[in-house]
């Protein structure tokens, strides 16, 4: 195939081809490719990765960190005790009960 048909988008020089799923993806740089591979837990051995220039491009200056997962947020909730519903939520109308109430 020609380079134009492999890389139809000028701003996306990285191409990922997944033959098993018949899917093609394009990325701005190697950083975005690595992020995609990590997110979807893809095996590099089953993929075909092409670069328009023949080698990986450097990621943009503002994203120098390696791909890492976000830390889990700390819980802002209570200590785990279960709150009961307010009596105002319960209906006040006549309801038939299957069992007798405690006295």
C-alpha positions as CSV (number, residue, x, y, z in Angstrom):
1,X,0.0,0.0,0.0
2,X,1.1,3.5,-0.5
3,X,1.9,5.9,2.3
4,X,-1.1,8.0,1.6
5,X,-3.5,5.1,2.0
6,X,-1.8,3.9,5.2
7,X,-1.7,7.4,6.7
8,X,-4.7,9.4,5.4
9,X,-4.5,11.9,8.2
10,X,-1.5,14.3,8.2
11,X,-1.6,15.0,12.0
12,X,-1.7,11.3,12.9
13,X,1.7,9.6,12.0
14,X,1.2,6.5,14.2
15,X,-0.9,3.6,12.9
16,X,-2.2,0.6,14.8
17,X,-3.7,-2.3,13.0
18,X,-5.6,-5.1,14.9
19,X,-6.1,-7.9,12.4
20,X,-8.1,-10.1,14.8
21,X,-10.8,-7.4,15.2
22,X,-10.3,-5.9,11.7
23,X,-9.7,-2.4,13.3
24,X,-7.3,0.4,12.4
25,X,-6.4,3.3,14.7
26,X,-4.3,6.4,14.2
27,X,-2.5,8.3,17.0
28,X,-0.7,11.7,17.3
29,X,2.4,10.2,18.9
30,X,3.8,7.2,20.6
31,X,2.6,8.4,24.0
32,X,-1.1,8.2,22.9
33,X,-0.4,4.7,21.4
34,X,1.1,3.5,24.7
35,X,-1.8,4.9,26.6
36,X,-4.3,3.1,24.3
37,X,-2.3,-0.2,24.7
38,X,-2.3,0.1,28.4
39,X,-6.0,1.1,28.7
40,X,-7.3,-1.8,26.7
41,X,-4.5,-4.3,27.8
42,X,-3.5,-5.1,24.2
43,X,-0.6,-7.5,23.4
44,X,2.0,-5.9,21.1
45,X,2.8,-9.3,19.6
46,X,-0.7,-9.5,18.0
47,X,-0.7,-6.0,16.6
48,X,1.0,-4.2,13.7
49,X,2.3,-0.8,14.5
50,X,3.5,1.5,11.7
51,X,5.1,4.9,11.8
52,X,5.0,7.3,8.9
53,X,8.6,8.4,9.3
54,X,9.7,4.8,10.0
55,X,10.5,5.4,13.7
56,X,8.6,6.5,16.8
57,X,8.1,10.2,17.2
58,X,8.8,12.0,20.4
59,X,5.8,12.9,22.5
60,X,4.9,16.5,23.0
61,X,6.7,18.5,25.6
62,X,3.8,18.9,28.0
63,X,3.4,15.1,28.5
64,X,6.8,13.7,29.6
65,X,5.6,11.3,32.3
66,X,5.2,7.7,31.5
67,X,1.8,6.2,31.2
68,X,0.5,5.4,34.7
69,X,-2.9,4.7,36.2
70,X,-4.7,7.3,38.3
71,X,-4.7,6.8,42.0
72,X,-7.9,5.7,43.5
73,X,-9.9,8.6,45.1
74,X,-10.2,8.6,48.9
75,X,-13.6,7.9,50.3
76,X,-15.5,11.0,51.4
77,X,-18.4,9.1,52.8
78,X,-19.2,8.0,56.3
79,X,-17.5,5.3,58.3
80,X,-19.8,2.6,56.9
81,X,-22.8,2.7,59.2
82,X,-26.2,2.2,57.5
83,X,-28.7,5.0,58.0
84,X,-32.4,4.1,58.2
85,X,-35.0,5.9,56.1
86,X,-36.8,8.8,57.6
87,X,-40.3,8.2,58.7
88,X,-41.5,11.0,56.4
89,X,-40.5,8.8,53.4
90,X,-42.8,6.0,54.5
91,X,-46.4,6.2,53.5
92,X,-48.9,7.3,56.2
93,X,-51.9,5.7,54.6
94,X,-53.7,2.5,55.6
95,X,-51.6,-0.4,54.7
96,X,-52.3,-4.1,55.4
97,X,-49.5,-5.9,57.1
98,X,-48.8,-9.6,56.9
99,X,-47.6,-9.9,60.5
100,X,-48.7,-8.2,63.7
101,X,-46.8,-5.3,65.0
102,X,-44.8,-5.5,68.2
103,X,-46.4,-4.0,71.3
